[in-house]
Amino acid sequence: MLVMDTHANTNPTAGTSAGSAATGRRTLLGGAAALGLAGAAFGTTAHAAGAPSRSQAGRFPGKSVLITGATSGIGRAAAMAFAAEGAHVGFCGRRAALGRQVEREIRASGGEATYFQADVRKAAQVQRFVDRVASRYGGIDVAFNNAGIGGGRLPHEMSVEEWDDVQATNARGVFLAIKYEIPHMLRAQRGVIICTSSSAAEQARPNGAAYTASKRAVQGIVKSAALAYGPRGIRINALLPGTTDTPFVRPPGIPDADWALYKQAWGPLNVDGLERMADAEEIARAVLGLASDDFPYMTGASVTVDGGSTAGRDMTQPSGI
């Protein structure tokens, strides 16, 4: 299973067995096949290209920001957004070509960023990555522990190896990141850590046992760590994004025009509030907000940014539509 570097509520086009077919407003969750979508190449999202210009008076001037899983999707958008606000960004991911591309785009727009190849499942690589970011940028002011993968199978159809990989990446990866970030923050007596959970932690799917379990675990890690390190000046919170338009949810081979039509149909059926998927840049703004000085009294919280999907009706039940 490949590590994906971004997150969403769940993959709206993930395959399910006949026994897990949903009804009502979840009709389109099997959607790519239903729309007859096809194509030869992996399409990029409309918002993936181009780094923002760096602000001369950003919110994070000279701050050291560490991000895991920033070669695409939400992590990539966050890396660009932090750099645009004046931060020095050290980020990792398994896909070196994409990592170098993000690094080049940020530097070309006037920002500062360095890519380090690392697998968050491997303790030695996580420790080396964290220590290298701290050494290069003089500590760690903000950490965004974002790397994760999905797992869309019914429990009895999922192999033990697949289950373990989801837990190792999504939950153990967050634990390892915190384990090695905290000593640097303790020395400074300050810091902010944001960990990507998911709205799927609050709203499960029939084929999402592994993913939901891992994202629930992230919430537990965050709550305990917030209590442990709050007295030392370190705030730790969980971000729960909803379904976001990234490669994490967009199947390969779908032309842009067909994907746009799919999203247009999917939104009203699956997100009661805003009736659309999020953009990665919107979730990145939430990350920057939580990392800023605007929330000095928030720690141990789970912040849901999902367009109102979990506030709506129970999506496991027919809607009558």
C-alpha positions as CSV (number, residue, x, y, z in Angstrom):
1,M,0.0,0.0,0.0
2,L,1.4,3.4,-1.0
3,V,1.5,6.2,1.6
4,M,-0.7,9.1,0.6
5,D,0.2,12.5,1.8
6,T,-3.1,14.0,2.4
7,H,-6.4,13.4,4.1
8,A,-10.1,13.5,3.7
9,N,-13.2,12.1,5.4
10,T,-13.1,9.1,3.2
11,N,-12.5,8.2,-0.5
12,P,-15.9,8.9,-2.1
13,T,-15.1,6.6,-5.0
14,A,-13.6,3.7,-3.0
15,G,-14.9,0.2,-4.0
16,T,-17.1,-1.7,-1.7
17,S,-18.5,-5.3,-1.7
18,A,-22.1,-6.0,-2.4
19,G,-22.8,-6.3,1.3
20,S,-21.6,-2.7,1.9
21,A,-23.6,-1.0,-0.8
22,A,-25.1,2.2,0.7
23,T,-28.5,3.8,-0.1
24,G,-30.1,7.2,-0.3
25,R,-27.9,10.2,-0.2
26,R,-24.8,7.9,-0.4
27,T,-25.7,6.7,-3.9
28,L,-22.8,8.6,-5.5
29,L,-20.2,7.2,-3.1
30,G,-19.5,4.5,-5.6
31,G,-19.6,7.2,-8.2
32,A,-16.7,7.1,-10.6
33,A,-17.9,3.9,-12.2
34,A,-21.5,5.1,-12.2
35,L,-20.6,8.2,-14.2
36,G,-18.6,6.2,-16.6
37,L,-15.5,8.2,-15.9
38,A,-12.3,7.2,-17.6
39,G,-9.0,8.6,-18.8
40,A,-5.4,7.7,-19.4
41,A,-3.6,9.9,-16.9
42,F,-3.9,10.9,-13.2
43,G,-5.6,14.3,-13.3
44,T,-4.4,17.1,-11.0
45,T,-6.9,19.2,-9.1
46,A,-7.7,22.7,-10.2
47,H,-6.0,24.2,-7.1
48,A,-2.8,22.1,-7.2
49,A,-0.7,24.4,-9.4
50,G,1.3,27.3,-8.3
51,A,2.6,28.5,-4.9
52,P,1.2,31.7,-3.4
53,S,3.4,34.7,-3.3
54,R,5.1,35.2,0.0
55,S,3.7,38.0,2.1
56,Q,6.1,40.6,3.3
57,A,4.4,40.8,6.7
58,G,3.2,37.2,7.3
59,R,1.9,35.7,10.5
60,F,4.9,33.3,10.8
61,P,8.0,35.4,9.9
62,G,11.1,33.3,10.5
63,K,9.2,30.6,12.4
64,S,10.3,27.0,11.9
65,V,7.5,24.8,10.7
66,L,7.7,21.0,10.3
67,I,5.2,19.1,8.2
68,T,4.8,15.4,7.5
69,G,3.2,14.2,4.3
70,A,3.5,17.4,2.3
71,T,4.3,16.2,-1.2
72,S,0.6,16.5,-2.2
73,G,-2.9,17.5,-1.0
74,I,-3.5,19.2,2.3
75,G,0.1,18.9,3.4
76,R,1.4,20.5,0.2
77,A,-1.1,23.3,0.5
78,A,-0.1,23.9,4.1
79,A,3.6,24.0,3.3
80,M,3.0,26.6,0.6
81,A,0.7,28.6,2.9
82,F,3.1,28.6,5.8
83,A,6.0,29.7,3.5
84,A,3.8,32.4,2.0
85,E,3.3,33.7,5.6
86,G,7.1,33.9,6.1
87,A,7.8,30.6,7.8
88,H,10.8,28.3,7.2
89,V,9.2,25.0,6.2
90,G,10.8,21.6,6.6
91,F,8.7,18.8,5.2
92,C,8.8,15.1,4.4
93,G,7.1,12.5,2.3
94,R,8.0,9.3,0.6
95,R,7.8,10.5,-2.9
96,A,11.1,12.4,-3.6
97,A,10.2,13.7,-7.0
98,L,7.1,15.4,-5.7
99,G,8.9,16.6,-2.6
100,R,11.6,18.3,-4.7
101,Q,8.9,19.9,-6.9
102,V,7.1,21.4,-3.9
103,E,10.4,22.7,-2.6
104,R,11.2,24.3,-5.9
105,E,7.8,26.0,-6.2
106,I,8.0,27.4,-2.7
107,R,11.5,28.8,-3.3
108,A,10.6,30.2,-6.7
109,S,7.8,32.2,-5.1
110,G,10.2,33.7,-2.5
111,G,9.6,31.3,0.4
112,E,11.9,29.1,2.3
113,A,11.4,25.3,2.4
114,T,13.5,22.1,2.5
115,Y,12.2,18.6,1.5
116,F,13.5,15.6,3.4
117,Q,12.6,12.1,2.3
118,A,11.2,10.1,5.2
119,D,8.7,7.3,6.0
120,V,6.6,8.1,9.1
121,R,6.3,4.4,9.8
122,K,10.0,4.1,10.6
123,A,11.2,5.6,13.9
124,A,14.8,6.2,12.8
125,Q,13.7,8.1,9.7
126,V,11.2,10.2,11.7
127,Q,13.8,11.1,14.3
128,R,16.4,12.0,11.6
129,F,13.8,14.2,9.8
130,V,12.7,16.0,12.9
131,D,16.3,16.6,14.1
132,R,17.4,17.9,10.6
133,V,14.5,20.4,10.4
134,A,15.3,21.6,13.9
135,S,19.0,21.9,13.1
136,R,18.4,23.7,9.8
137,Y,15.9,26.2,11.1
138,G,16.9,26.6,14.7
139,G,14.2,24.5,16.5
140,I,10.6,23.7,15.8
141,D,7.9,26.3,16.5
142,V,5.0,24.5,14.7
143,A,4.5,20.9,13.7
144,F,1.8,19.7,11.4
145,N,1.7,15.9,11.6
146,N,-0.4,15.2,8.5
147,A,0.9,12.1,6.7
148,G,-1.6,9.3,6.3
149,I,-3.2,6.7,4.1
150,G,-6.6,5.3,3.5
151,G,-8.0,1.8,3.8
152,G,-11.3,1.1,2.1
153,R,-12.2,-2.5,2.8
154,L,-14.8,-4.4,4.9
155,P,-13.1,-5.9,8.0
156,H,-13.4,-9.5,6.8
157,E,-11.9,-8.6,3.4
158,M,-8.9,-6.6,4.7
159,S,-5.7,-8.4,5.2
160,V,-3.9,-8.2,8.6
161,E,-1.0,-6.5,6.7
162,E,-3.3,-3.8,5.3
163,W,-4.8,-3.2,8.7
164,D,-1.3,-2.9,10.3
165,D,-0.1,-0.5,7.6
166,V,-3.0,1.9,8.1
167,Q,-2.4,1.9,11.9
168,A,1.3,2.2,11.5
169,T,1.1,5.2,9.1
170,N,-1.8,7.1,10.6
171,A,-1.5,6.5,14.3
172,R,2.0,5.3,15.0
173,G,3.3,7.9,12.6
174,V,1.7,10.6,14.6
175,F,3.1,9.1,17.8
176,L,6.6,9.0,16.4
177,A,6.4,12.5,15.2
178,I,5.3,13.8,18.5
179,K,7.9,11.7,20.3
180,Y,10.7,13.4,18.5
181,E,9.2,16.9,18.2
182,I,8.5,17.3,21.9
183,P,12.1,17.4,23.1
184,H,12.9,20.4,20.8
185,M,9.8,22.2,22.0
186,L,10.5,21.5,25.7
187,R,13.9,23.1,25.3
188,A,12.2,26.2,24.0
189,Q,9.3,26.0,26.5
190,R,6.8,26.6,23.7
191,G,5.4,25.1,20.5
192,V,2.2,24.2,18.6
193,I,1.4,20.7,17.2
194,I,-1.5,20.0,14.9
195,C,-2.3,16.4,14.0
196,T,-4.6,15.4,11.1
197,S,-7.4,13.2,12.2
198,S,-10.5,13.1,10.0
199,S,-14.2,13.7,10.2
200,A,-14.3,9.9,9.6
201,A,-13.3,9.6,13.2
202,E,-16.8,10.9,14.0
203,Q,-18.7,9.4,11.1
204,A,-17.7,5.9,10.1
205,R,-18.3,4.1,6.8
206,P,-19.0,0.3,6.4
207,N,-15.7,-0.1,4.7
208,G,-13.7,2.3,6.9
209,A,-12.9,0.3,10.0
210,A,-9.2,0.6,9.7
211,Y,-9.2,4.3,8.7
212,T,-11.7,5.4,11.4
213,A,-9.9,3.4,14.1
214,S,-6.6,5.1,13.1
215,K,-8.1,8.6,13.1
216,R,-9.8,7.9,16.5
217,A,-6.4,6.9,17.8
218,V,-5.0,10.3,16.6
219,Q,-7.6,12.1,18.7
220,G,-6.6,10.0,21.8
221,I,-2.9,10.7,21.3
222,V,-3.6,14.4,21.0
223,K,-5.7,14.6,24.1
224,S,-3.2,12.8,26.2
225,A,-0.3,14.7,24.8
226,A,-2.1,18.0,25.3
227,L,-2.4,17.3,29.0
228,A,1.2,16.1,29.3
229,Y,2.8,19.1,27.7
230,G,0.3,22.0,28.2
231,P,2.0,23.0,31.5
232,R,5.3,23.3,29.5
233,G,3.9,25.8,27.0
234,I,3.0,23.4,24.2
235,R,-0.4,23.3,22.6
236,I,-1.6,20.2,20.7
237,N,-4.8,19.9,18.8
238,A,-6.4,17.6,16.2
239,L,-7.8,18.8,12.9
240,L,-10.7,16.8,11.4
241,P,-11.0,17.6,7.7
242,G,-14.0,16.5,5.6
243,T,-13.8,15.1,2.1
244,T,-11.2,17.3,0.3
245,D,-10.5,17.5,-3.4
246,T,-7.0,15.9,-3.5
247,P,-5.4,12.9,-5.0
248,F,-6.4,11.1,-1.8
249,V,-10.0,10.9,-3.0
250,R,-9.7,11.4,-6.8
251,P,-9.2,8.1,-8.6
252,P,-6.5,8.0,-11.3
253,G,-7.5,8.5,-14.9
254,I,-10.4,10.8,-14.5
255,P,-10.4,13.8,-16.9
256,D,-10.8,17.2,-15.2
257,A,-14.2,17.9,-16.8
258,D,-15.7,14.6,-15.7
259,W,-14.3,15.1,-12.2
260,A,-15.9,18.5,-12.0
261,L,-19.2,17.0,-12.9
262,Y,-18.8,14.2,-10.4
263,K,-18.1,16.7,-7.6
264,Q,-21.0,18.9,-8.6
265,A,-23.4,15.9,-8.2
266,W,-21.6,14.5,-5.1
267,G,-21.6,17.6,-3.0
268,P,-25.4,18.2,-2.3
269,L,-25.8,14.4,-1.7
270,N,-23.1,14.1,0.9
271,V,-22.4,17.5,2.6
272,D,-25.6,18.9,4.2
273,G,-24.1,22.3,5.0
274,L,-21.9,23.7,2.2
275,E,-22.9,21.0,-0.3
276,R,-19.4,20.6,-1.8
277,M,-16.0,19.1,-1.2
278,A,-13.3,21.2,0.4
279,D,-10.3,22.6,-1.4
280,A,-6.9,21.7,0.1
281,E,-6.2,25.4,0.5
282,E,-9.3,25.8,2.7
283,I,-8.1,23.1,5.0
284,A,-4.6,24.6,5.0
285,R,-6.1,27.9,6.2
286,A,-7.6,26.1,9.2
287,V,-4.2,24.6,10.0
288,L,-2.5,28.1,9.9
289,G,-5.3,29.5,12.1
290,L,-4.8,26.8,14.7
291,A,-1.0,27.3,14.6
292,S,-1.3,31.0,15.0
293,D,-1.5,33.1,18.2
294,D,-5.2,33.5,17.6
295,F,-6.0,30.4,19.7
296,P,-3.7,30.6,22.8
297,Y,-6.2,28.9,25.1
298,M,-7.0,25.9,22.8
299,T,-5.4,22.6,23.4
300,G,-6.5,19.0,23.4
301,A,-9.3,19.9,21.0
302,S,-10.7,18.2,17.9
303,V,-11.6,20.8,15.3
304,T,-13.9,19.7,12.6
305,V,-13.7,21.4,9.2
306,D,-16.0,19.4,7.0
307,G,-18.6,21.8,5.5
308,G,-21.2,20.6,7.9
309,S,-21.3,17.0,6.9
310,T,-21.1,15.6,10.4
311,A,-23.6,18.1,11.6
312,G,-26.2,16.7,9.2
313,R,-28.3,13.6,9.2
314,D,-26.9,10.1,9.7
315,M,-25.4,9.3,6.4
316,T,-25.6,5.6,7.1
317,Q,-29.4,5.8,6.8
318,P,-31.6,6.4,3.7
319,S,-32.3,10.1,3.3
320,G,-35.6,9.8,1.3
321,I,-34.1,11.7,-1.6
